[in-house]
Amino acid sequence: MIIEHVKGSDIPAEWAKKLDLDIEADVIYTVDIDVEEEMPPEEMFREDFIREMEIRDRQYQEGKGTLCATKEESDAFFREAWGE
């Protein structure tokens, strides 16, 4: 995925840090994003997302968990978990 005309101030600081780049706030950039086939390491997930997954895992193992019945339910669940 390529995103053109991204203002430097809109690029997350952690991206610049990870890539060791000096992003200027008033410069326009093109961002090329590659999709990873593997799940990212757990440390890249937000802590509240990890806690929620651990709670849901326990509930599921105890027979109390709920599964998403539709794609819409699944999408809504992950949007909420990711804070979108």
Buried (B, 14 or more C-beta within 10 A) or exposed (E): EEEEEBEBEEBEEEEBEEEEEEBEEEEEBEEEEEEEEEEEEEEEBEEEBEEBEEEBEEEEEEEEEEEEEEEEEEEEBEEEBEEE
